Amino acid sequence: MYCLRSLLLLFYTLNLTWGWGDVGHRTVAYLAEKYLTKQGNQLVEDLISPSDEFDISDAAVWPDKVKFSRPYSRNWHFIDAKDQPPDSCAVSFEADCNDGCIISAIDNMTHQVQDLDLDKQQQGEALKYLIHFIGDLHQPLHVEDKCRGGNEIHVHFDNHGGQKENLHSIWDTDIPHKIIGIKHRLKQNEEKEPAVKWATKLFQSQGLRPLHAECADTQKPMKCSMLWAAETNRLNCDFVFKNGIEWLENHDLGGEYYDGAAPIVETQILKAGIRLAVWLNALAADRASPASGGLCAHQGGKVRYVSNPGQAPLHRSD
C-alpha cells in the first residue's frame, strides 16, 4: 500500500525541500529581472533594496528561510489538488484551499504590495513572498495532494549511494541540479552563478518573447494564479505520475525519466520567470497610478488585509 501516513514516514520526510530548490528559485528571479520594465525595476529597488549581499534571488529564497520560524506560512507554498493522477487531474480553490494555500497567499501578498498605507518592510516582505510563490506555483508537485505532493514516494535518482529520496525533492532539486551540472547534495555550494547562467540561457533561447499574452490582472490575482495552477497541475497526469507509483519506486529516475522531465522543468522555470516579471511590472504600474486603496481591518489583535468589504479576510504575513 502506497502513501502510508505513518509517524515513521512523517519523521523521515520532515527534512524536505519546499518548492523549487534554491537554484530554481534564484533562476526564476534572475530571469524575471531581464524582463522588468523601468517601473518594475524601481519597484524591486524601492521595496527590496538589492545590494551585493542581497539581490533579487536572495529575495526569492527568503520565504523558505523563514517558514520554520513562521509556521503559519507553511501552507502558503502549495495547494493540495485532491485529484487522482494519472487518471484525472484538476485543481479547485473551493475544494483544495481550506486552510490557506498558495492561491490565497498570492492574492493576499499582491494586495499588500498595492497597499500604500503599509510600511516599506511589510510591503517588501509581501514582494519577497510573491517572487517565491509564483515560482512555487510552477512546480507540478506544489499543485498536488497525492502522497503529500510526492513526499511519500521514495525513489532512486542516479543511484546516489543507493539511498532513496522522495519524488518531491527530485523535482525541486535533483533535476534542476543535473540540468545545470551542480553536484548532488552540496549544501553550501555557490548557487548564484549557476542560476545566472541558467537564466541567461533560458532568456536567450526565447529571444524577444512577447509578454502581453500573459495574465496580469493584479486586481483579481486569483484569476491568473488559478490559470497557472491548472496548467501546472495537468503535468502530474501528463508526465509526473504517468507510469504509476510502483514504476516510479522501482526505476532509477536519473535516466529515461530525467530525459522527459528536464525539458518540462526548463519550460516551467521559464514560464515562472516571465510571469513573475509581468506581475511585477503590472504591480509597479498599479502603484504609479493607484485606482483605489484597500481597507485594513483589525480582527482578534491581528491586522488582516481586505481588498473590499465583501471579501473574506486574509491573514497578513506578520
C-alpha positions as CSV (number, residue, x, y, z in Angstrom):
1,M,0.0,0.0,0.0
2,Y,1.4,3.4,-1.1
3,C,1.4,6.8,0.6
4,L,1.1,5.4,4.2
5,R,0.9,8.4,6.5
6,S,2.7,6.8,9.5
7,L,4.7,8.6,12.1
8,L,7.9,7.0,10.9
9,L,7.2,8.2,7.4
10,L,6.3,11.6,8.6
11,F,9.6,11.8,10.6
12,Y,11.5,10.7,7.5
13,T,10.1,13.5,5.4
14,L,10.4,16.3,7.9
15,N,13.7,17.5,6.3
16,L,12.2,18.4,3.0
17,T,13.0,20.8,0.2
18,W,10.0,23.0,-0.3
19,G,9.2,24.5,-3.8
20,W,11.9,24.6,-6.4
21,G,15.3,24.3,-4.7
22,D,17.3,27.4,-4.2
23,V,18.8,27.2,-7.7
24,G,15.3,27.0,-9.3
25,H,14.0,30.0,-7.3
26,R,17.1,32.1,-8.0
27,T,16.9,31.3,-11.7
28,V,13.2,32.4,-11.8
29,A,14.2,35.7,-10.1
30,Y,17.2,36.4,-12.3
31,L,15.1,35.6,-15.4
32,A,12.3,37.8,-14.3
33,E,14.8,40.6,-13.8
34,K,15.7,40.5,-17.5
35,Y,12.0,41.3,-18.5
36,L,11.3,44.1,-15.9
37,T,10.3,47.5,-17.2
38,K,11.9,50.6,-15.7
39,Q,8.9,50.8,-13.3
40,G,9.3,47.1,-12.4
41,N,12.9,47.6,-11.6
42,Q,12.1,50.6,-9.5
43,L,9.5,48.6,-7.5
44,V,12.2,46.0,-6.7
45,E,14.7,48.7,-5.8
46,D,12.2,50.5,-3.6
47,L,10.9,47.5,-1.6
48,I,13.9,45.1,-1.6
49,S,16.8,47.4,-1.9
50,P,19.1,44.9,-3.7
51,S,22.8,45.0,-2.9
52,D,25.9,42.9,-3.4
53,E,24.9,41.0,-0.3
54,F,21.2,40.6,-1.0
55,D,19.9,40.6,-4.6
56,I,16.6,39.6,-6.1
57,S,17.5,35.9,-6.0
58,D,18.0,36.2,-2.2
59,A,14.5,37.7,-2.0
60,A,13.3,34.6,-3.9
61,V,14.6,32.1,-1.4
62,W,13.8,34.2,1.7
63,P,10.3,32.7,2.3
64,D,11.9,29.2,2.6
65,K,14.4,30.6,5.1
66,V,11.7,32.0,7.4
67,K,8.9,29.5,7.1
68,F,10.0,27.3,10.1
69,S,10.1,30.4,12.3
70,R,6.7,31.4,10.8
71,P,4.8,28.1,10.9
72,Y,1.6,29.8,9.8
73,S,3.2,30.4,6.4
74,R,3.9,26.8,5.5
75,N,0.6,26.2,3.8
76,W,1.2,29.2,1.6
77,H,3.7,27.3,-0.6
78,F,1.3,24.9,-2.2
79,I,-2.3,23.9,-2.9
80,D,-3.3,20.2,-2.4
81,A,-5.3,19.3,-5.5
82,K,-7.4,16.3,-4.4
83,D,-7.4,14.5,-7.8
84,Q,-6.2,11.1,-9.0
85,P,-3.2,11.4,-11.3
86,P,-2.5,9.9,-13.8
87,D,-6.2,9.1,-14.3
88,S,-7.6,12.6,-13.6
89,C,-6.1,16.0,-12.8
90,A,-8.0,19.0,-11.6
91,V,-7.5,21.8,-9.0
92,S,-10.2,23.7,-7.3
93,F,-9.8,26.7,-5.0
94,E,-13.0,26.0,-3.1
95,A,-12.2,22.3,-2.5
96,D,-8.4,22.4,-2.2
97,C,-7.7,25.6,-0.3
98,N,-9.4,25.2,3.1
99,D,-6.8,26.5,5.5
100,G,-4.9,28.9,3.2
101,C,-2.8,27.9,0.3
102,I,-0.5,29.4,-2.4
103,I,-3.5,30.8,-4.3
104,S,-4.9,32.8,-1.4
105,A,-1.3,33.8,-0.5
106,I,-0.6,35.3,-3.9
107,D,-3.9,37.2,-3.6
108,N,-3.0,38.5,-0.2
109,M,0.6,39.5,-1.0
110,T,-0.5,41.2,-4.2
111,H,-2.9,43.3,-2.3
112,Q,-0.3,44.1,0.4
113,V,2.2,45.3,-2.2
114,Q,-0.6,47.5,-3.6
115,D,-1.5,48.9,-0.2
116,L,0.5,52.1,0.1
117,D,-0.7,52.5,3.7
118,L,1.5,49.6,4.8
119,D,5.1,50.4,5.7
120,K,8.1,49.6,3.5
121,Q,9.1,46.5,5.5
122,Q,5.6,45.0,5.2
123,Q,5.4,45.7,1.5
124,G,8.9,44.4,1.0
125,E,8.1,41.1,2.7
126,A,5.0,40.7,0.6
127,L,7.0,41.3,-2.5
128,K,9.5,38.6,-1.5
129,Y,6.7,36.2,-0.8
130,L,5.3,36.9,-4.3
131,I,8.6,36.3,-6.0
132,H,8.8,33.0,-4.3
133,F,5.2,31.8,-4.6
134,I,5.0,32.5,-8.4
135,G,8.0,30.2,-8.7
136,D,6.4,27.5,-6.5
137,L,3.2,27.6,-8.4
138,H,5.0,26.2,-11.5
139,Q,6.4,23.1,-9.7
140,P,3.9,20.3,-10.5
141,L,4.1,18.7,-7.1
142,H,3.1,22.0,-5.4
143,V,-0.3,21.7,-7.1
144,E,-0.9,18.1,-6.0
145,D,-2.2,16.3,-2.9
146,K,-1.3,12.7,-3.9
147,C,1.2,11.2,-1.4
148,R,1.7,14.7,0.1
149,G,2.8,16.1,-3.1
150,G,5.2,13.2,-3.8
151,N,6.9,13.5,-0.4
152,E,5.8,10.0,0.5
153,I,7.0,8.3,-2.7
154,H,10.6,7.1,-2.2
155,V,12.7,6.8,-5.4
156,H,16.2,6.5,-6.7
157,F,17.9,9.2,-8.7
158,D,21.3,8.4,-10.4
159,N,21.8,5.8,-7.6
160,H,23.1,8.3,-5.1
161,G,24.9,5.9,-2.8
162,G,22.0,3.5,-3.0
163,Q,19.9,5.9,-1.0
164,K,16.3,6.7,-1.8
165,E,14.9,10.2,-1.9
166,N,11.4,11.5,-2.2
167,L,9.8,12.3,-5.5
168,H,9.1,15.9,-4.4
169,S,12.8,16.6,-3.7
170,I,13.8,15.1,-7.1
171,W,11.6,17.7,-8.8
172,D,12.7,20.5,-6.5
173,T,16.4,20.0,-6.6
174,D,17.9,16.9,-8.3
175,I,16.5,17.5,-11.7
176,P,17.4,21.2,-11.8
177,H,20.9,20.5,-10.4
178,K,21.5,17.9,-13.0
179,I,20.3,20.2,-15.8
180,I,23.0,22.8,-14.9
181,G,25.7,20.5,-13.7
182,I,25.7,21.1,-9.9
183,K,27.0,18.1,-7.9
184,H,24.4,16.2,-5.9
185,R,23.7,17.3,-2.3
186,L,26.2,20.1,-2.0
187,K,24.7,22.1,0.8
188,Q,27.0,25.1,0.7
189,N,27.7,25.3,-3.0
190,E,27.7,28.6,-4.8
191,E,24.3,28.7,-6.5
192,K,24.0,32.3,-7.7
193,E,26.5,31.9,-10.6
194,P,24.8,28.7,-12.0
195,A,21.4,30.4,-11.6
196,V,22.6,33.5,-13.5
197,K,23.9,31.3,-16.3
198,W,20.7,29.2,-16.5
199,A,18.6,32.3,-16.6
200,T,20.7,33.8,-19.3
201,K,20.4,30.6,-21.3
202,L,16.6,30.5,-21.0
203,F,16.3,34.1,-21.9
204,Q,18.5,33.8,-25.0
205,S,16.5,30.7,-26.1
206,Q,13.3,32.7,-26.1
207,G,14.6,35.9,-27.8
208,L,12.2,38.8,-27.6
209,R,9.2,36.8,-26.3
210,P,6.0,38.9,-26.2
211,L,4.7,39.4,-22.7
212,H,1.3,40.8,-23.5
213,A,-0.3,37.4,-23.7
214,E,0.4,36.6,-20.1
215,C,-2.3,37.1,-17.4
216,A,-1.6,40.3,-15.5
217,D,-4.9,41.1,-13.7
218,T,-3.4,42.2,-10.4
219,Q,-6.8,43.5,-9.3
220,K,-8.1,39.9,-9.4
221,P,-5.0,37.8,-8.6
222,M,-6.8,34.5,-8.2
223,K,-7.9,34.7,-11.9
224,C,-4.3,34.4,-13.0
225,S,-3.0,32.1,-10.3
226,M,-5.7,29.6,-10.8
227,L,-5.0,29.5,-14.6
228,W,-1.3,28.8,-13.8
229,A,-2.2,26.3,-11.2
230,A,-4.5,24.3,-13.5
231,E,-1.8,24.3,-16.2
232,T,0.9,23.1,-13.7
233,N,-1.4,20.5,-12.2
234,R,-2.0,18.9,-15.6
235,L,1.6,17.9,-15.7
236,N,1.0,15.4,-12.9
237,C,-1.2,13.4,-15.3
238,D,0.8,14.1,-18.4
239,F,4.2,13.1,-17.0
240,V,5.0,13.2,-13.3
241,F,2.7,10.2,-12.3
242,K,2.1,8.9,-15.8
243,N,3.8,5.5,-15.3
244,G,2.3,5.0,-11.8
245,I,3.8,5.0,-8.3
246,E,5.1,1.4,-8.5
247,W,7.1,2.2,-11.6
248,L,8.5,5.4,-10.0
249,E,9.6,3.4,-7.0
250,N,11.3,0.7,-8.9
251,H,13.2,2.6,-11.6
252,D,16.2,5.0,-11.3
253,L,14.7,8.3,-12.2
254,G,18.1,9.7,-13.3
255,G,17.7,8.0,-16.8
256,E,14.7,7.9,-19.0
257,Y,12.5,9.7,-16.5
258,Y,15.0,12.6,-16.3
259,D,15.2,12.8,-20.0
260,G,11.5,13.6,-20.1
261,A,11.4,15.7,-17.0
262,A,14.3,18.1,-17.8
263,P,12.6,20.0,-20.7
264,I,9.4,20.2,-18.6
265,V,11.4,21.8,-15.7
266,E,13.1,24.2,-18.0
267,T,9.8,25.2,-19.5
268,Q,8.2,25.7,-16.1
269,I,11.2,27.8,-14.8
270,L,10.9,29.9,-18.0
271,K,7.2,30.4,-17.6
272,A,7.6,31.3,-13.9
273,G,10.3,33.9,-14.7
274,I,8.3,35.6,-17.4
275,R,5.0,35.6,-15.5
276,L,6.8,36.9,-12.4
277,A,8.2,39.8,-14.5
278,V,4.8,40.5,-15.9
279,W,3.2,40.5,-12.4
280,L,5.9,42.9,-11.0
281,N,5.6,45.2,-14.0
282,A,1.8,45.3,-13.5
283,L,2.1,46.0,-9.8
284,A,4.6,48.8,-10.5
285,A,2.2,50.4,-12.9
286,D,-0.6,50.0,-10.3
287,R,1.4,51.7,-7.7
288,A,2.3,54.6,-10.1
289,S,-1.4,55.3,-10.6
290,P,-3.4,53.7,-7.8
291,A,-7.1,53.5,-8.7
292,S,-8.3,52.8,-5.1
293,G,-6.9,51.8,-1.8
294,G,-7.6,48.7,0.2
295,L,-9.1,48.5,3.7
296,C,-7.3,47.3,6.8
297,A,-9.5,45.6,9.3
298,H,-8.3,44.7,12.8
299,Q,-9.6,41.3,14.0
300,G,-8.6,39.4,17.1
301,G,-5.5,41.5,17.5
302,K,-4.2,40.8,14.0
303,V,-4.3,43.0,11.0
304,R,-5.9,41.4,8.0
305,Y,-5.9,43.0,4.6
306,V,-9.4,43.2,3.0
307,S,-9.4,44.4,-0.6
308,N,-13.1,45.2,-0.3
309,P,-15.7,44.8,2.4
310,G,-17.3,41.8,0.8
311,Q,-14.1,39.7,0.5
312,A,-13.2,37.2,3.2
313,P,-10.2,38.5,5.2
314,L,-6.8,37.1,4.5
315,H,-4.1,36.8,7.2
316,R,-1.2,39.2,6.8
317,S,2.4,37.9,6.8
318,D,3.3,39.1,10.3
